[in-house]
Amino acid sequence: MNKLEEIINNPDKYNLPPETKDGLRSLLRAFETNPFFPISR
């Protein structure tokens, strides 16, 4: 999960288009709100 957050926080480093950034944010929210995918920070 740390890698996903790093990618979201540094999109220029990974040359991500805006659609990809939005998709990754949605994915992170889905993991954070789903009790079947417990994520520790």
N, C-alpha and C positions, 0 to 999 in steps of 0.2 A: 504494500500500500504506500510505503514511503516513496517508491519510484514513481508511482502514479501521481502523487502529490508534487513531486519534483518536476515532472513533465508539465503538469498544469501550471505550476508557478513560474516555469522558465520556458515558455513556448517558443521564444526566439532561438534558444539554444538548439531546439529540435526541429526548427523550421516548420511549425505546424500551422495549417490554415485555420481560420476561425471556426469552421464547421467541426474540425477535429477537436479543438479545445472545448467547444460546447458539448460534444459527445462524451469526452473524457470526464467533464464535470458531472454530466448526467449519470455516467457509470459510477463515479465515486459516490454520488448521492444515493444511488440504488444500493450499493454495498453498505453504506452507513445506515440506511433505514430498514434493511432487510434482516430480521432476526436469525435467518438461516445462514447468514454469512457474517459471523461475529468477527469484527475487526478491532484489534487493539492498537492504540496509538501510543 
